[in-house]
Amino acid sequence: RKLILDVKRQVGNVFVLKLTAAPTEGEREVWNQVNSVLQDSESILSGLQAYKGAGQEIRDAIQNPSDFMLQERAWNSVCPLVIKLKKFYSFSLRLEEALQSLLECLTCPPFTPTQHLEREQALAKQFAEILHFTLRFDELKMRIPAIQNDFSYYRRTISRNRINNMNLDIENEVNNEMANRMSLFYAEATPMLKTLSNATTNFVTENKTLPLENTTDCLSTMASVCKVMLETPEYSSRFSSEDTVLFCMRVMVGVIILYDHVHPNGAFNKSSKIDMKGCIKVLKEQPADNVEGLLNALK
C-alpha cells in the first residue's frame, strides 16, 4: 500500500515516517527475513475472516451422544479447523521472531532510536506493518467465539478418546504439547498482541547490556509519529484512504501497549514519554466504529 510522505522535521523533533521506503543495503538481510513473514499475513487474515466454526455439528453431537454418525460428523468438521488454528498459532511464532529482529536493529548502539527510525525507514515500516496486522488479527478473533468452542470440543474429544474407530491421525499434527500452547494462545482476548508484548519483554530481559530507554524511546517515538500524522492536517489531509488512517491508529495503539508492557511505570504514568491524552484525543476524533476496539485495547 502506498502510504506516507517524506521524513520531515516538525513539532518537537518528531518526523513523519516514509512508509514507501525501500530497504538500503544495510537493512536488506533483516528486511528480507521479515518480509518473508509479512507476505503471508494477508492470507492469515483471510483464513481467519473465513473461519465459520463447527458450532452446529458440535451441538448435534453433544445432544445425541449415542449417535455415532453425528459424533463422526462433528469430529470431521473440527479437525480441519484445528489444523487452521495451528497455522495461525505457528504464524504468531514467526511474527515474534521477526519483531525481535527488528527491535535489535532499531535499538542497537551507537544511534538513538530517532536516528534509527530515520536511517532504517524500511525496517520502521515493517515494524508498523507487524503491529497493524496484529491489531487486525485480534479485532477479528474477538468476533469469533467459535474458535474457543471448537478447540475445547477437540480437546475434550481427544482426552475422552471414546471414538477409537475414528481417525485420530491429527495427533501427529497437533500433539498434546502443541494443543496446550494453542489453548493458552486462544484463551487470550488479544492473542497476537500478547505474543508481541511477551516478545518485547523477552527482548529487553535478554539484552541486559542494552539500556531500556533504547527500546522504550523507539516505541514512544513511533507513537508520537503516528499521533502527529493523525492530528496534523498537513499530513492527514494527504492520506489516500480511510485505510491509511486506520493503519496509523492501529500502529499507535500497538506501540503504546508494547511500551506499557516494558516500561516499569507503564504508558499511563505522568513520567511516560507518550502523550496519552493527546493519543486518546486523536482516537476519539475518529468515527466511533473505527476506534471502539482500539480504545478498549488501551483500557
Buried (B, 14 or more C-beta within 10 A) or exposed (E): EEBBBEBEEEEEEBBBBBBBBEBEEEBEEBBEBBBEBBEBBEEBBEBBEEBEBBBEBBBBBEEEEEEEEBBBBBBEBBBEBBEBBBBBBEBBBBBBEBBBBBBBBBBEEEBBBBEBBBBBBBBBBBBBBBBBBBBBBBBBBBEBEBBBBBBEBBBEBBEEEEBEEBEBEBEEEBEEEBBEBBBEBBEEEBBBBBBBBEBBBBBBEEBEEBEBBBBBBBBBBBBBBBBBBBBBEEBBEEBEEEEBBBBBBBBBBBBBBBBBBBBEEBBEEEEBBBBBEBBBEBBEEBEEEBBEBBBEBBE
